[in-house]
């Protein structure tokens, strides 16, 4: 008989893969849309689908993750797991911000660029890159949990990568606007 834990773990991992893939595609299309204005208009139909895919995957990650912890509560005492949970909270809050505040403003910007402020563009770029880097960080934490690094070391690298990515994103935003 197949172990329930194994099935839940597969669902959990597949959900993470779907979310990371969708976030990567979303950010790529956002950047590509800056260079090709026609593409930006065509993406109006794609973004809501990707957003729903990311949200659904995140819900599955949370449910399956909760079930995994329920079966192995010793995870809760591990500092790197606690860090992973903290990053998931960041993903949830950032995702809500993207869906409720940024997405409606981006739709307006795409339909009528004259109504789009620089502030909206920078907030969208920041929230998008925060999402991308944080999803990758959660994935890396899960895949390298047996490596010998500390929470401080991981957070330091995460923040450095995040700052570099934000800088590059702001450069792209400035260059194409």
C-alpha positions as a Markdown table, in Angstrom:
| # | Residue | x | y | z |
|---|---|---|---|---|
| 1 | Unk | 0.0 | 0.0 | 0.0 |
| 2 | Unk | 1.3 | 3.5 | -0.9 |
| 3 | Unk | 2.2 | 5.6 | 2.1 |
| 4 | Unk | -0.1 | 8.6 | 2.6 |
| 5 | Unk | 2.9 | 10.8 | 3.5 |
| 6 | Unk | 4.5 | 10.0 | 0.2 |
| 7 | Unk | 1.4 | 11.0 | -1.8 |
| 8 | Unk | 1.0 | 14.2 | 0.1 |
| 9 | Unk | 4.7 | 15.0 | -0.4 |
| 10 | Unk | 4.3 | 14.5 | -4.2 |
| 11 | Unk | 1.3 | 16.8 | -4.2 |
| 12 | Unk | 3.3 | 19.3 | -2.2 |
| 13 | Unk | 6.3 | 19.2 | -4.6 |
| 14 | Unk | 4.2 | 19.4 | -7.7 |
| 15 | Unk | 2.4 | 22.4 | -6.4 |
| 16 | Unk | 5.7 | 24.1 | -5.7 |
| 17 | Unk | 6.9 | 23.3 | -9.2 |
| 18 | Unk | 3.7 | 24.7 | -10.8 |
| 19 | Unk | 3.8 | 27.9 | -8.7 |
| 20 | Unk | 7.5 | 28.5 | -9.4 |
| 21 | Unk | 7.0 | 27.9 | -13.1 |
| 22 | Unk | 4.0 | 30.2 | -13.3 |
| 23 | Unk | 5.7 | 33.0 | -11.3 |
| 24 | Unk | 8.8 | 32.7 | -13.6 |
| 25 | Unk | 6.6 | 32.9 | -16.7 |
| 26 | Unk | 4.7 | 35.8 | -15.3 |
| 27 | Unk | 7.8 | 37.8 | -14.6 |
| 28 | Unk | 9.4 | 36.9 | -17.9 |
| 29 | Unk | 6.2 | 38.1 | -19.8 |
| 30 | Unk | 6.2 | 41.3 | -17.7 |
| 31 | Unk | 9.7 | 42.1 | -18.7 |
| 32 | Unk | 9.1 | 41.1 | -22.4 |
| 33 | Unk | 6.0 | 43.2 | -22.4 |
| 34 | Unk | 8.1 | 46.3 | -21.7 |
| 35 | Unk | 10.1 | 45.8 | -24.9 |
| 36 | Unk | 7.1 | 44.9 | -27.1 |
| 37 | Unk | 4.1 | 47.1 | -26.4 |
| 38 | Unk | 1.9 | 45.0 | -28.6 |
| 39 | Unk | 2.7 | 42.0 | -26.4 |
| 40 | Unk | 1.8 | 43.8 | -23.2 |
| 41 | Unk | -1.7 | 44.3 | -24.6 |
| 42 | Unk | -2.0 | 40.7 | -25.6 |
| 43 | Unk | -1.0 | 39.6 | -22.1 |
| 44 | Unk | -4.1 | 41.0 | -20.5 |
| 45 | Unk | -5.8 | 37.6 | -21.0 |
| 46 | Unk | -2.9 | 35.6 | -19.8 |
| 47 | Unk | -2.1 | 37.3 | -16.5 |
| 48 | Unk | -5.4 | 36.5 | -14.8 |
| 49 | Unk | -4.9 | 32.8 | -15.7 |
| 50 | Unk | -1.4 | 32.7 | -14.4 |
| 51 | Unk | -2.5 | 34.5 | -11.2 |
| 52 | Unk | -5.2 | 31.9 | -10.6 |
| 53 | Unk | -2.7 | 29.1 | -11.3 |
| 54 | Unk | -0.2 | 30.6 | -8.8 |
| 55 | Unk | -3.0 | 31.1 | -6.2 |
| 56 | Unk | -4.2 | 27.5 | -6.6 |
| 57 | Unk | -0.7 | 26.1 | -6.3 |
| 58 | Unk | -0.1 | 28.2 | -3.2 |
| 59 | Unk | -3.3 | 26.9 | -1.6 |
| 60 | Unk | -2.2 | 23.3 | -2.4 |
| 61 | Unk | 1.3 | 24.1 | -1.0 |
| 62 | Unk | -0.3 | 25.3 | 2.3 |
| 63 | Unk | -2.7 | 22.4 | 2.6 |
| 64 | Unk | -0.3 | 19.7 | 1.7 |
| 65 | Unk | 2.4 | 21.4 | 3.8 |
| 66 | Unk | 0.1 | 21.5 | 6.8 |
| 67 | Unk | -0.7 | 17.8 | 6.3 |
| 68 | Unk | 3.0 | 16.9 | 6.1 |
| 69 | Unk | 3.8 | 18.8 | 9.3 |
| 70 | Unk | 0.8 | 17.1 | 11.0 |
| 71 | Unk | 2.4 | 13.8 | 10.2 |
| 72 | Unk | 5.9 | 14.9 | 11.2 |
| 73 | Unk | 5.5 | 17.7 | 13.8 |
| 74 | Unk | 9.3 | 17.6 | 14.5 |
| 75 | Unk | 9.7 | 19.8 | 11.4 |
| 76 | Unk | 8.4 | 22.7 | 13.5 |
| 77 | Unk | 11.5 | 22.7 | 15.7 |
| 78 | Unk | 14.0 | 23.1 | 12.8 |
| 79 | Unk | 15.2 | 26.7 | 12.3 |
| 80 | Unk | 15.4 | 26.4 | 8.5 |
| 81 | Unk | 11.8 | 25.0 | 8.4 |
| 82 | Unk | 10.7 | 28.0 | 10.5 |
| 83 | Unk | 12.5 | 30.2 | 7.9 |
| 84 | Unk | 10.7 | 28.5 | 5.1 |
| 85 | Unk | 7.4 | 29.1 | 6.9 |
| 86 | Unk | 8.3 | 32.8 | 7.2 |
| 87 | Unk | 9.0 | 33.0 | 3.5 |
| 88 | Unk | 5.7 | 31.4 | 2.7 |
| 89 | Unk | 4.0 | 34.1 | 4.9 |
| 90 | Unk | 5.8 | 36.7 | 2.8 |
| 91 | Unk | 4.5 | 35.0 | -0.4 |
| 92 | Unk | 1.0 | 35.0 | 0.9 |
| 93 | Unk | 1.1 | 38.7 | 1.9 |
| 94 | Unk | 2.8 | 39.7 | -1.3 |
| 95 | Unk | 0.4 | 37.6 | -3.4 |
| 96 | Unk | -2.6 | 39.3 | -1.8 |
| 97 | Unk | -1.0 | 42.7 | -2.4 |
| 98 | Unk | -0.3 | 41.8 | -6.1 |
| 99 | Unk | -3.9 | 40.6 | -6.6 |
| 100 | Unk | -5.8 | 43.2 | -4.7 |
| 101 | Unk | -3.7 | 46.4 | -5.3 |
| 102 | Unk | -1.3 | 45.9 | -8.2 |
| 103 | Unk | -3.1 | 43.8 | -10.7 |
| 104 | Unk | -6.1 | 46.2 | -11.1 |
| 105 | Unk | -3.7 | 49.1 | -11.6 |
| 106 | Unk | -1.6 | 47.2 | -14.1 |
| 107 | Unk | -4.7 | 46.4 | -16.1 |
| 108 | Unk | -5.5 | 50.1 | -16.3 |
| 109 | Unk | -1.9 | 50.9 | -17.2 |
| 110 | Unk | -2.0 | 48.3 | -20.1 |
| 111 | Unk | -5.3 | 49.6 | -21.4 |
| 112 | Unk | -4.4 | 53.3 | -21.1 |
| 113 | Unk | -0.7 | 54.0 | -20.4 |
| 114 | Unk | -1.3 | 57.7 | -19.8 |
| 115 | Unk | -3.1 | 56.8 | -16.6 |
| 116 | Unk | -0.2 | 54.8 | -15.2 |
| 117 | Unk | 2.1 | 56.4 | -12.7 |
| 118 | Unk | 5.7 | 55.6 | -12.2 |
| 119 | Unk | 4.9 | 54.6 | -8.6 |
| 120 | Unk | 2.6 | 51.8 | -9.9 |
| 121 | Unk | 5.3 | 50.5 | -12.3 |
| 122 | Unk | 7.9 | 50.4 | -9.5 |
| 123 | Unk | 5.5 | 48.7 | -7.0 |
| 124 | Unk | 4.6 | 46.1 | -9.6 |
| 125 | Unk | 8.2 | 45.4 | -10.4 |
| 126 | Unk | 9.2 | 45.2 | -6.8 |
| 127 | Unk | 6.3 | 42.9 | -5.8 |
| 128 | Unk | 6.9 | 40.7 | -8.8 |
| 129 | Unk | 10.6 | 40.3 | -8.2 |
| 130 | Unk | 10.0 | 39.7 | -4.4 |
| 131 | Unk | 7.6 | 36.9 | -5.4 |
| 132 | Unk | 10.0 | 35.3 | -7.9 |
| 133 | Unk | 13.0 | 35.4 | -5.6 |
| 134 | Unk | 11.0 | 34.2 | -2.5 |
| 135 | Unk | 9.5 | 31.3 | -4.4 |
| 136 | Unk | 13.0 | 30.3 | -5.5 |
| 137 | Unk | 14.3 | 30.7 | -2.0 |
| 138 | Unk | 11.5 | 28.4 | -0.6 |
| 139 | Unk | 12.3 | 25.8 | -3.2 |
| 140 | Unk | 16.1 | 26.0 | -2.6 |
| 141 | Unk | 15.5 | 25.7 | 1.2 |
| 142 | Unk | 13.4 | 22.5 | 0.6 |
| 143 | Unk | 15.9 | 21.0 | -1.8 |
| 144 | Unk | 19.0 | 21.8 | 0.3 |
| 145 | Unk | 17.7 | 21.2 | 3.8 |
| 146 | Unk | 20.5 | 18.7 | 4.5 |
| 147 | Unk | 23.2 | 21.2 | 3.6 |
| 148 | Unk | 25.1 | 22.8 | 6.5 |
| 149 | Unk | 24.2 | 26.5 | 6.4 |
| 150 | Unk | 22.6 | 28.6 | 9.0 |
| 151 | Unk | 19.5 | 30.7 | 8.9 |
| 152 | Unk | 21.6 | 33.8 | 9.0 |
| 153 | Unk | 23.7 | 32.6 | 6.1 |
| 154 | Unk | 20.7 | 31.8 | 4.0 |
| 155 | Unk | 18.9 | 35.0 | 4.8 |
| 156 | Unk | 22.0 | 37.0 | 4.0 |
| 157 | Unk | 22.3 | 35.4 | 0.5 |
| 158 | Unk | 18.5 | 35.8 | 0.0 |
| 159 | Unk | 18.7 | 39.5 | 0.8 |
| 160 | Unk | 21.8 | 40.0 | -1.4 |
| 161 | Unk | 20.1 | 38.2 | -4.3 |
| 162 | Unk | 16.9 | 40.1 | -3.7 |
| 163 | Unk | 18.7 | 43.5 | -3.7 |
| 164 | Unk | 20.5 | 42.6 | -6.9 |
| 165 | Unk | 17.3 | 41.5 | -8.6 |
| 166 | Unk | 15.4 | 44.6 | -7.5 |
| 167 | Unk | 18.3 | 46.8 | -8.8 |
| 168 | Unk | 18.2 | 44.9 | -12.2 |
| 169 | Unk | 14.4 | 45.2 | -12.3 |
| 170 | Unk | 14.4 | 48.9 | -11.6 |
| 171 | Unk | 17.0 | 49.3 | -14.3 |
| 172 | Unk | 14.8 | 47.5 | -16.8 |
| 173 | Unk | 11.8 | 49.6 | -15.7 |
| 174 | Unk | 13.7 | 52.8 | -16.2 |
| 175 | Unk | 15.2 | 51.7 | -19.5 |
| 176 | Unk | 11.9 | 50.8 | -21.1 |
| 177 | Unk | 9.7 | 53.6 | -19.7 |
